[in-house]
Structures are given as C-alpha cells and as structure tokens.
Amino acid sequence: MAATTLHDFAAGETDRGPFIPTNRSNNPKAGQWTNRMSHNMIADYKRFLMTDGEGIRCSLYVSGCPFHCVECYNKSIWDFQAGHEYNDALEAKIMDDLSQSYVQGITFLGGEPLLNTGVLLPLARKIRERFGHTKDIWCWTGYTWEELMRPGEIQDKLDLLHEIDILVDGRYIKDLHDSLLQFRGSSNQRIIDVQKSFAAGEPVIWSKLHDQERFIPEIYGKDRAAGEGNDSISAEQ
C-alpha cells in the first residue's frame, strides 16, 4: 500500500508550537479546517476510566481527523462518518454518569474534538450550567496552542477552548514517542492549563505534570526478582 501524502498547508509560517511543522502529519493553515467537516458522529463513549486524564472520568470519542498523524493509534476514526450520530439519549447518559460523586470530569478525544464543536460546545456548556466547575473538562487536540491563537482561526474552536480546563495539544509524532510520558504519546505534546494560559497570554503547563522516570513494569519486575532472591537466600540458611 502506498504511503499517505502529507502536506504543510501553512508553509513558511513560524512559531506554530513544538516540532510544528512536522512531516509526520498534515499541517493546516489558520481556519483551513472547520466544523463543517463534521457529521456529528461519535466513535465511542467510555465510562469511569482512569487513563484519559486525572481521576475517574468519562471519555467521549468524536469521529473525524484530517491531521493523519503517522502511526496514529486511532486511525480507524479519521473518517468523519465513522461510528454513530450523537443523540439525546447519549447526552442524558453522559450527564447522569457525570453526576456520580466519584467522577471527576469528562474528556473529549477523537478524532479531532476542535472540529466537532457542533456536538462538544453545546455539551460543554450544559455541563458547566449543571455542574459549574465541580466537574473538569479535558481535551486532546492535534492543534498546538500557538496554532489555535493564530489570527484567522475559527471562533468556535476558541469558544470550546474557553470551556476546557486542561488541553493536551499537538500532533502525535512517532519519532518522539515516549512510553514514560503522562497522558500523552510523544514528547512534543503538552498538558496545558487552559484558563491560566489565557490569563498569561502563553501556554502554562499543568502544575501536576509528573512523567515517569522508569517504566513501571520494569521497576516491579526488578523489585520482585530482588525479593525472590532474598527469599531463596533465607530458605537456604
């Protein structure tokens, strides 16, 4: 199968964020991609996870992404028509799940959430209306913060961003993959405190960022081996 041709549509632009442009994805101009690409389709909804952000969360995966990052783990939902249409029954389920006291918040993933604002912006506003800021909203995006701040970007992206607490930004770049990173796949990606960033006028990294220094199964394996070694010595004595 021939490799997908990727494009830098904003060639010549600078200051687009860490490692952007990259030849490992498409790189859009400001306002090039809009929510008109969306068909309001949902690829998946998962309840009560601890992998998609801090605490116990609900995760909503929207369909459609034109970044086409090389070796994207969600390539199956690049298609904006994948999955099933968002509906009132799903929304009611999400709101009921969020009402559980042990649920910290919701995470928007995809696909590309900022191109599915027709679904996510009304939902985010309903969450704020009902729960205020007692439930937080996380979002993954292929855009960098700097790209979203460019003149000419579509307002609905910024409107949704203003409802979000934590943004994981940037393309997945396979050459920068690091399994020790917290909540992200490649080292160019950042976990950004959105409201502090708006106040500061520049990206502010989440204060709870804590990447691993060693692979946890490796640590446990060595500790277990050491323990078993000690047990053997004790048994022989």
C-alpha positions as a printed NumPy array, in Angstrom:
array([[  0.   ,   0.   ,   0.   ],
       [  1.379,   3.438,  -0.943],
       [  2.221,   5.845,   1.86 ],
       [ -0.212,   8.685,   2.507],
       [  0.977,  12.029,   1.114],
       [  1.12 ,  14.628,   3.884],
       [  1.122,  18.395,   3.389],
       [  2.282,  21.546,   5.11 ],
       [ -0.529,  23.861,   4.055],
       [  0.964,  26.768,   6.028],
       [  4.477,  26.512,   4.605],
       [  6.592,  29.492,   5.57 ],
       [  4.787,  30.16 ,   8.84 ],
       [  6.854,  30.118,  12.025],
       [  6.068,  29.867,  15.748],
       [  3.438,  27.16 ,  15.372],
       [  4.436,  25.301,  18.524],
       [  6.863,  22.499,  19.395],
       [  8.114,  20.498,  16.383],
       [  5.473,  22.017,  14.072],
       [  5.508,  21.789,  11.099],
       [  6.208,  18.072,  11.038],
       [  6.442,  15.687,   8.112],
       [  4.607,  13.134,  10.281],
       [  1.175,  14.75 ,   9.819],
       [ -0.727,  17.322,   7.817],
       [ -0.203,  20.907,   8.978],
       [ -3.185,  23.264,   8.43 ],
       [ -3.402,  26.977,   7.828],
       [ -5.426,  29.036,  10.31 ],
       [ -9.124,  28.442,   9.686],
       [ -8.493,  25.883,   6.938],
       [-10.403,  23.11 ,   8.72 ],
       [-13.798,  23.842,  10.26 ],
       [-16.678,  22.078,  11.996],
       [-18.433,  21.935,   8.612],
       [-16.314,  18.823,   8.074],
       [-18.12 ,  17.158,  10.976],
       [-21.148,  14.892,  10.689],
       [-21.744,  14.972,  14.474],
       [-20.653,  11.366,  14.714],
       [-19.417,   9.615,  17.84 ],
       [-16.907,   6.796,  17.591],
       [-17.18 ,   5.675,  21.219],
       [-18.215,   6.633,  24.721],
       [-16.481,   5.062,  27.724],
       [-17.426,   5.363,  31.377],
       [-15.384,   5.503,  34.547],
       [-11.835,   5.345,  33.175],
       [ -8.556,   6.432,  34.774],
       [ -6.47 ,   6.614,  31.584],
       [ -7.787,   9.727,  29.829],
       [ -6.802,  12.369,  32.368],
       [ -6.782,  12.876,  36.114],
       [ -9.138,  10.891,  38.341],
       [-12.102,   8.753,  37.323],
       [-13.513,  10.106,  34.075],
       [-15.976,   9.656,  31.249],
       [-14.496,   9.812,  27.731],
       [-16.259,  10.857,  24.546],
       [-14.515,   9.977,  21.275],
       [-15.678,  12.048,  18.304],
       [-15.179,  10.977,  14.687],
       [-13.039,  12.632,  12.062],
       [ -9.484,  13.913,  11.943],
       [ -7.556,  15.374,   8.971],
       [ -4.161,  15.576,  10.732],
       [ -3.466,  11.94 ,   9.77 ],
       [ -0.519,  11.548,  12.146],
       [  1.773,   8.698,  11.119],
       [  1.079,   5.6  ,  13.269],
       [ -1.919,   7.25 ,  14.945],
       [ -3.488,   4.714,  17.306],
       [ -6.99 ,   5.928,  16.404],
       [ -6.595,   5.834,  12.621],
       [ -9.872,   3.91 ,  12.335],
       [-11.821,   7.063,  13.236],
       [-10.146,   9.547,  10.884],
       [-13.362,   9.239,   8.845],
       [-15.877,  11.924,   9.869],
       [-18.703,   9.462,   9.132],
       [-17.415,   6.666,  11.363],
       [-19.486,   5.487,  14.316],
       [-22.991,   6.679,  15.139],
       [-24.719,  10.044,  15.356],
       [-24.719,  11.92 ,  18.633],
       [-28.198,  11.909,  20.177],
       [-30.226,  12.978,  23.214],
       [-30.088,   9.504,  24.794],
       [-26.29 ,   9.532,  24.804],
       [-26.222,  13.059,  26.184],
       [-28.58 ,  12.085,  29.011],
       [-26.339,   9.121,  29.825],
       [-23.251,  11.343,  29.908],
       [-24.926,  13.83 ,  32.253],
       [-26.118,  11.031,  34.528],
       [-22.647,   9.459,  34.621],
       [-21.071,  12.824,  35.44 ],
       [-23.487,  13.267,  38.339],
       [-21.799,  10.405,  40.179],
       [-19.786,  11.826,  43.06 ],
       [-16.677,   9.78 ,  42.259],
       [-16.436,  11.041,  38.664],
       [-14.005,  13.952,  38.346],
       [-14.95 ,  15.019,  34.837],
       [-15.159,  14.306,  31.133],
       [-12.53 ,  14.018,  28.412],
       [-13.034,  14.885,  24.738],
       [-10.907,  12.821,  22.341],
       [-11.075,  11.601,  18.803],
       [-10.733,  12.108,  16.047],
       [-10.298,  15.842,  16.421],
       [-12.536,  17.441,  19.078],
       [-11.985,  21.002,  17.884],
       [-13.517,  20.097,  14.522],
       [-16.582,  18.642,  16.26 ],
       [-17.735,  21.747,  18.089],
       [-21.307,  21.246,  16.886],
       [-21.523,  18.417,  19.43 ],
       [-18.944,  19.37 ,  22.035],
       [-19.581,  23.081,  22.534],
       [-23.277,  22.694,  23.485],
       [-22.398,  19.687,  25.643],
       [-19.617,  21.573,  27.44 ],
       [-21.953,  24.485,  28.122],
       [-24.617,  22.149,  29.515],
       [-22.015,  20.561,  31.774],
       [-20.993,  23.993,  33.065],
       [-24.635,  25.011,  33.547],
       [-25.42 ,  21.911,  35.592],
       [-22.138,  21.221,  37.396],
       [-20.256,  24.503,  37.237],
       [-16.579,  23.761,  37.766],
       [-17.151,  20.83 ,  40.126],
       [-16.501,  18.622,  37.076],
       [-13.478,  19.335,  34.919],
       [-13.181,  19.056,  31.14 ],
       [-10.058,  17.674,  29.471],
       [ -9.485,  17.669,  25.723],
       [ -6.928,  16.157,  23.345],
       [ -6.203,  18.004,  20.093],
       [ -3.797,  17.74 ,  17.178],
       [ -3.59 ,  21.537,  17.099],
       [ -0.915,  23.308,  19.106],
       [ -1.851,  26.168,  21.411],
       [  0.05 ,  28.555,  19.143],
       [ -1.895,  27.42 ,  16.076],
       [ -5.202,  27.959,  17.873],
       [ -4.132,  31.503,  18.785],
       [ -3.299,  32.466,  15.166],
       [ -5.276,  35.294,  13.571],
       [ -7.866,  33.807,  11.246],
       [ -8.666,  30.732,  13.326],
       [-12.369,  29.879,  13.537],
       [-14.141,  31.309,  16.604],
       [-15.929,  28.093,  17.579],
       [-12.604,  26.451,  18.363],
       [-11.786,  29.271,  20.777],
       [-15.297,  29.169,  22.247],
       [-14.863,  25.476,  23.081],
       [-11.355,  26.114,  24.381],
       [-12.755,  28.627,  26.868],
       [-14.922,  25.847,  28.358],
       [-11.966,  23.456,  28.756],
       [ -9.79 ,  23.109,  31.845],
       [ -6.898,  21.002,  30.54 ],
       [ -5.72 ,  20.686,  26.923],
       [ -3.288,  18.052,  25.653],
       [ -2.009,  19.701,  22.49 ],
       [ -0.003,  18.831,  19.409],
       [  0.286,  16.076,  16.812],
       [  1.477,  12.621,  17.712],
       [  4.999,  12.418,  16.27 ],
       [  6.144,   8.813,  16.186],
       [  9.867,   9.704,  16.299],
       [  9.241,  11.447,  19.637],
       [  7.235,   8.592,  21.154],
       [  7.981,   8.003,  24.839],
       [  6.033,   5.478,  26.913],
       [  7.078,   7.229,  30.137],
       [  5.077,  10.379,  29.37 ],
       [  1.989,  11.169,  31.414],
       [ -1.266,  11.199,  29.399],
       [  0.435,  11.732,  26.029],
       [  2.268,   9.759,  23.399],
       [  5.124,  11.941,  22.127],
       [  7.356,  14.463,  23.855],
       [  6.296,  17.435,  21.707],
       [  2.795,  17.232,  23.218],
       [  2.   ,  19.344,  26.272],
       [ -0.558,  19.213,  29.083],
       [ -1.767,  22.802,  29.275],
       [ -3.777,  24.58 ,  31.962],
       [ -6.134,  26.421,  29.633],
       [ -7.51 ,  29.122,  31.887],
       [ -4.077,  30.032,  33.295],
       [ -2.771,  30.142,  29.728],
       [ -5.468,  32.581,  28.638],
       [ -4.619,  34.784,  31.629],
       [ -0.87 ,  34.626,  30.939],
       [ -1.128,  35.015,  27.163],
       [  1.094,  31.968,  26.652],
       [  0.928,  28.219,  27.32 ],
       [  1.105,  27.328,  31.021],
       [  1.917,  23.686,  31.746],
       [ -0.403,  21.799,  34.113],
       [  1.016,  22.054,  37.619],
       [  0.506,  18.339,  38.337],
       [  2.608,  17.131,  35.422],
       [  4.607,  14.119,  36.525],
       [  6.254,  11.945,  33.885],
       [  7.73 ,   8.596,  34.881],
       [ 11.49 ,   8.216,  35.017],
       [ 11.396,   4.44 ,  34.619],
       [  8.958,   2.005,  33.059],
       [  6.758,   0.819,  35.928],
       [  6.537,  -2.891,  34.948],
       [ 10.333,  -2.878,  34.721],
       [ 10.582,  -1.447,  38.24 ],
       [  8.143,  -4.017,  39.647],
       [  9.928,  -6.83 ,  37.817],
       [ 13.315,  -5.907,  39.257],
       [ 11.89 ,  -5.408,  42.736],
       [ 10.128,  -8.78 ,  42.556],
       [ 13.268, -10.506,  41.327],
       [ 15.243,  -8.958,  44.172],
       [ 12.623, -10.122,  46.657],
       [ 12.614, -13.644,  45.288],
       [ 16.388, -13.694,  45.515],
       [ 16.249, -12.726,  49.173],
       [ 13.623, -15.391,  49.83 ],
       [ 15.901, -18.033,  48.28 ],
       [ 18.811, -16.985,  50.449],
       [ 16.638, -17.105,  53.559],
       [ 15.39 , -20.562,  52.662],
       [ 18.921, -21.88 ,  52.246],
       [ 20.111, -20.521,  55.599]])
